[in-house]
Amino acid sequence: MPLACRRARLPPDANIALRHDALRALHHEQIALLRQWRAAQGRGTDAEAEALLTRLLLTLNGIAGGLSHHRIVARAPGLISGAARRRRR
């Protein structure tokens, strides 16, 4: 891709600042869901705990995606997609 067509990259701190509010909301949602999930497990309500776990994992993926998209979280070598592996060759 020609240099003139590339989009300018913001420094990592600026990227995080832009997404701070969204990530903060996800963090708060994750904490609330974790409390609910632990309570459901303590009550032994498996169906409720399973539903909460699914929502909890979605918040985890959202936070990880928001951070890794901006190169804050390093990718493990074993988790590189096939397309990324082909580009590295």
C-alpha positions in Angstrom: 0.0 0.0 0.0 1.5 3.4 -1.0 2.5 5.6 1.9 0.2 8.4 0.8 -2.8 6.0 1.2 -2.0 4.8 4.7 -3.9 6.2 7.6 -1.9 8.0 10.2 -1.5 6.0 13.5 -2.1 7.5 16.8 0.3 6.9 19.6 -0.9 4.0 21.9 -1.8 6.4 24.7 -4.1 8.4 22.4 -5.8 5.2 21.2 -6.5 4.1 24.7 -7.8 7.6 25.6 -10.2 7.4 22.7 -11.6 4.1 23.9 -11.4 4.8 27.6 -15.2 5.3 28.2 -16.2 2.2 26.2 -13.6 0.1 27.9 -14.5 1.4 31.3 -18.2 0.5 30.7 -17.1 -3.0 29.7 -15.0 -3.3 32.9 -17.9 -2.3 35.1 -20.3 -4.7 33.2 -17.7 -7.5 33.7 -17.4 -6.9 37.4 -21.2 -6.9 37.8 -21.5 -10.1 35.8 -18.7 -11.8 37.7 -20.5 -11.1 41.0 -23.8 -12.4 39.6 -22.1 -15.5 38.1 -20.4 -16.3 41.5 -23.7 -15.9 43.3 -25.5 -18.2 40.8 -22.8 -20.8 41.3 -23.1 -20.5 45.0 -26.9 -21.1 44.7 -26.3 -24.1 42.5 -28.4 -22.7 39.6 -26.5 -24.1 36.7 -28.6 -22.7 33.9 -28.4 -19.2 35.2 -24.6 -19.6 35.9 -24.1 -20.8 32.3 -26.0 -17.9 30.8 -24.1 -15.4 32.9 -20.8 -17.1 32.0 -21.5 -16.6 28.3 -22.2 -12.9 28.9 -19.1 -12.7 31.1 -16.9 -14.2 28.4 -18.3 -11.8 25.8 -17.2 -8.8 28.0 -13.8 -10.5 28.3 -13.5 -10.8 24.5 -14.7 -7.2 24.1 -12.0 -5.8 26.5 -9.3 -8.0 25.0 -10.3 -7.0 21.5 -10.4 -3.3 22.4 -6.9 -3.5 23.8 -5.2 -5.9 21.3 -6.6 -3.9 18.4 -4.3 -1.1 19.5 -1.3 -3.3 20.2 -1.6 -3.0 23.9 -1.9 -6.8 24.4 0.8 -8.9 22.7 -0.4 -11.9 20.7 0.9 -15.3 21.6 2.7 -16.9 18.7 0.4 -19.9 18.7 -2.7 -17.7 18.3 -1.7 -16.0 15.0 -4.2 -16.6 12.3 -3.4 -18.4 9.0 -3.7 -15.2 7.0 -1.2 -13.4 9.4 1.2 -16.4 9.1 1.1 -16.2 5.3 1.9 -12.4 5.4 4.9 -13.1 7.7 6.6 -15.4 5.1 
